[in-house]
């Protein structure tokens, strides 16, 4: 059995969870708070980052969400998530990098720092200026998602792909932390509502991060 080391608001773990569920791969969750720097976890991943996926029966340890997703793309035929022509696959990978790197660095990461780590680890209040700037940048990203969806049924083309999973994973964490304003983004909100109604996404909507509660619309598939 696969075991996924993660914490509820890790966007990269969420991406892996979505992919595993879409592909029908069974796994168990192992709660891991990387900031606690447990020696056992450091032996698995010296970088002390989630996700880490292990299978003790097969002596496999997989680290880094993109590496994990690529592994299952190569080993599980069901529900391909890097699909289509070479050009299509390049576009999928471009958008995965956009959300894993640019969106995370501008939006999800700062929100996690301000609204999760400061509260749980440092016992400090969030910086309102940082949050306002983060929400402004999130709005710009939603503008781009709206643009993509004006020309495609899914972010990277005609089919759901890893680009959609990566985007939904990051956005779901930002939304949990109150960093998304859906006003004037009907295309993005419609696309995200479709995701929220998928069986692979429902477990994410039901989880909570310690004392941090999401806004009322977070788990509403119609919101």
C-alpha positions as CSV (number, residue, x, y, z in Angstrom):
1,X,0.0,0.0,0.0
2,X,1.2,3.5,-0.8
3,X,1.5,6.0,2.0
4,X,1.4,9.7,1.3
5,X,3.1,12.0,3.8
6,X,1.3,15.3,3.8
7,X,-0.6,17.9,5.7
8,X,-4.1,19.1,4.8
9,X,-3.1,22.4,3.2
10,X,-0.1,21.3,1.3
11,X,-1.1,22.2,-2.3
12,X,1.5,19.8,-3.8
13,X,0.2,16.9,-1.8
14,X,-3.3,17.9,-3.0
15,X,-2.2,17.7,-6.6
16,X,-0.8,14.2,-6.0
17,X,-4.0,13.1,-4.2
18,X,-6.1,14.3,-7.0
19,X,-4.0,12.4,-9.6
20,X,-4.0,9.2,-7.5
21,X,-7.7,9.3,-7.0
22,X,-8.4,10.0,-10.7
23,X,-6.2,7.0,-11.6
24,X,-7.8,4.7,-9.0
25,X,-4.5,4.2,-7.0
26,X,-5.2,3.3,-3.4
27,X,-3.1,5.0,-0.7
28,X,-3.1,5.9,3.0
29,X,-2.6,9.4,4.4
30,X,0.2,10.0,6.9
31,X,0.0,13.4,8.6
32,X,3.3,15.2,8.4
33,X,4.0,18.8,9.6
34,X,7.3,19.6,7.9
35,X,8.0,22.5,10.2
36,X,8.3,20.0,13.1
37,X,11.4,18.6,11.4
38,X,10.9,15.0,12.6
39,X,14.0,12.9,12.2
40,X,12.0,10.0,10.7
41,X,10.7,12.3,8.0
42,X,14.1,13.9,7.4
43,X,15.5,10.4,6.7
44,X,12.8,10.0,3.9
45,X,13.4,13.5,2.5
46,X,16.3,15.6,3.7
47,X,14.7,18.7,2.2
48,X,11.8,18.2,4.8
49,X,9.1,19.0,2.2
50,X,5.8,17.3,1.5
51,X,4.7,15.3,-0.4
52,X,6.6,12.1,0.0
53,X,5.1,8.8,-1.2
54,X,6.3,5.5,0.0
55,X,5.6,1.8,-0.6
56,X,7.5,-0.3,2.0
57,X,6.5,-3.6,0.3
58,X,8.2,-2.5,-2.9
59,X,11.0,-0.5,-1.2
60,X,10.0,2.7,-3.1
61,X,10.3,6.3,-1.9
62,X,9.1,9.0,-4.3
63,X,9.8,12.7,-3.6
64,X,8.5,15.9,-5.3
65,X,5.0,16.2,-6.6
66,X,6.0,16.5,-10.2
67,X,8.2,13.4,-10.0
68,X,5.4,11.5,-8.3
69,X,2.9,12.5,-10.9
70,X,5.2,11.6,-13.8
71,X,5.9,8.2,-12.1
72,X,2.2,7.3,-12.1
73,X,1.7,8.7,-15.6
74,X,4.3,6.2,-16.8
75,X,3.1,3.2,-14.7
76,X,-0.7,3.5,-14.7
77,X,-2.6,3.7,-18.0
78,X,-6.0,4.8,-16.5
79,X,-6.9,8.4,-16.9
80,X,-3.8,9.8,-18.6
81,X,-3.1,13.3,-17.4
82,X,-0.3,14.3,-19.7
83,X,-2.0,13.5,-22.9
84,X,-2.4,14.5,-26.6
85,X,0.3,15.5,-29.1
86,X,3.8,16.6,-28.2
87,X,2.6,20.2,-28.4
88,X,-0.3,19.4,-26.1
89,X,1.9,17.7,-23.6
90,X,4.3,20.7,-23.6
91,X,1.4,23.0,-22.9
92,X,0.3,20.8,-20.0
93,X,3.8,20.9,-18.5
94,X,4.0,24.7,-19.0
95,X,0.8,25.3,-17.1
96,X,1.8,22.8,-14.3
97,X,5.0,24.8,-13.8
98,X,3.0,28.0,-13.9
99,X,0.8,26.9,-11.0
100,X,3.4,25.0,-9.1
101,X,5.9,27.8,-9.2
102,X,4.5,31.2,-10.2
103,X,1.0,30.9,-8.6
104,X,2.4,29.2,-5.5
105,X,5.2,31.8,-5.0
106,X,2.8,34.7,-5.5
107,X,-0.4,33.5,-3.9
108,X,-0.5,30.1,-2.1
109,X,2.9,30.3,-0.4
110,X,2.4,33.8,1.1
111,X,-1.1,32.9,2.3
112,X,0.2,29.8,4.0
113,X,3.0,31.9,5.6
114,X,0.6,34.6,6.8
115,X,-2.5,32.6,7.7
116,X,-1.2,29.2,8.7
117,X,2.5,29.2,9.8
118,X,2.3,32.5,11.6
119,X,-0.7,31.3,13.6
120,X,0.4,27.7,14.3
121,X,4.1,28.0,14.5
122,X,5.1,31.5,15.4
123,X,1.9,32.7,17.2
124,X,1.9,35.9,15.3
125,X,-0.9,37.8,13.5
126,X,-0.9,38.0,9.7
127,X,0.3,41.0,7.8
128,X,-2.7,42.6,6.2
129,X,-0.6,44.3,3.5
130,X,0.8,41.0,2.4
131,X,-2.6,39.5,2.2
132,X,-4.0,42.3,0.2
133,X,-1.2,42.1,-2.3
134,X,-1.6,38.3,-2.5
135,X,-5.3,38.7,-3.3
136,X,-4.5,41.2,-6.0
137,X,-2.1,38.7,-7.6
138,X,-4.6,35.9,-7.3
139,X,-7.1,38.1,-9.2
140,X,-4.6,38.5,-12.0
141,X,-4.1,34.7,-12.2
142,X,-7.9,34.2,-12.3
143,X,-8.0,36.7,-15.2
144,X,-5.5,34.4,-17.1
145,X,-7.6,31.3,-16.2
146,X,-10.6,33.1,-17.6
147,X,-8.7,33.8,-20.8
148,X,-7.7,30.2,-21.2
149,X,-11.2,29.0,-20.6
150,X,-12.6,31.4,-23.2
151,X,-10.7,29.4,-25.8
152,X,-10.6,25.8,-24.3
153,X,-12.9,23.6,-22.3
154,X,-10.1,22.7,-19.9
155,X,-7.0,24.7,-19.1
156,X,-4.6,23.0,-21.4
157,X,-7.0,21.9,-24.1
158,X,-9.9,19.6,-24.9
159,X,-9.4,17.2,-22.0
160,X,-8.8,17.5,-18.3
161,X,-5.1,17.2,-17.6
162,X,-2.5,17.5,-14.9
163,X,-2.6,21.3,-15.6
164,X,-6.1,21.3,-14.2
165,X,-5.1,19.3,-11.2
166,X,-2.2,21.5,-10.4
167,X,-4.3,24.7,-10.7
168,X,-7.2,23.3,-8.6
169,X,-4.8,22.1,-5.9
170,X,-3.2,25.5,-5.5
171,X,-6.5,27.4,-5.8
172,X,-8.2,25.2,-3.3
173,X,-5.6,26.0,-0.6
174,X,-5.8,29.8,-1.4
175,X,-9.6,29.5,-1.3
176,X,-9.5,27.7,2.1
177,X,-7.4,30.6,3.4
178,X,-9.8,33.2,2.2
179,X,-7.5,34.5,-0.5
180,X,-9.7,34.1,-3.6
181,X,-12.3,36.7,-4.7
182,X,-14.5,34.9,-7.2
183,X,-16.3,38.1,-8.3
184,X,-16.1,38.8,-12.0
185,X,-14.6,35.4,-12.7
186,X,-17.5,33.3,-13.9
187,X,-15.3,31.1,-16.2
188,X,-12.9,30.3,-13.4
189,X,-15.6,29.8,-10.9
190,X,-17.5,27.5,-13.2
191,X,-14.4,25.4,-14.0
192,X,-13.6,25.2,-10.3
193,X,-17.2,24.2,-9.4
194,X,-16.9,21.3,-11.8
195,X,-13.7,20.2,-10.0
196,X,-15.3,20.5,-6.6
197,X,-18.1,18.1,-7.6
198,X,-15.7,15.3,-8.7
199,X,-15.3,12.3,-6.4
200,X,-11.5,12.8,-6.3
201,X,-12.0,16.3,-4.8
202,X,-14.6,15.7,-2.2
203,X,-12.2,14.4,0.5
204,X,-10.2,17.6,0.2
205,X,-13.3,19.7,0.8
206,X,-14.1,17.8,4.0
207,X,-10.7,18.2,5.7
208,X,-9.8,20.9,8.1
209,X,-6.4,22.3,9.2
210,X,-6.3,22.3,13.0
211,X,-7.9,25.5,14.3
212,X,-8.0,27.2,10.9
213,X,-11.5,27.3,9.4
214,X,-12.3,28.0,5.7
215,X,-14.9,30.5,4.5
216,X,-18.5,29.3,4.3
217,X,-18.4,28.9,0.5
218,X,-15.3,26.7,0.5
219,X,-17.1,23.3,0.6
220,X,-20.2,24.4,-1.4
221,X,-19.9,22.7,-4.8
222,X,-22.4,25.3,-6.2
223,X,-20.4,28.3,-4.9
